[in-house]
């Protein structure tokens, strides 16, 4: 049986996440931080919004909660998030 090209591609590595996200403390503040970060990024930015929001989340978590959080981009340098 002939294999299709797609079947020959290696499986992508699963996305990594910062283990701090699994803590109860982080889960308790995550939604609030997400809302605040979204509000800080200009609403007219549609494409490429992901990275600025992630960077705002990182800043807010450090300044308000003293959490050293790594963004999805930092944890997965080979991935392209658009």
PyMOL commands that set and color helices and strands:
alter all, ss='L'
color gray80, all
select helices_A, chain A and resi 5-8+19-22+24-40+49-65+72-75
alter helices_A, ss='H'
color red, helices_A
deselect
rebuild
show_as cartoon
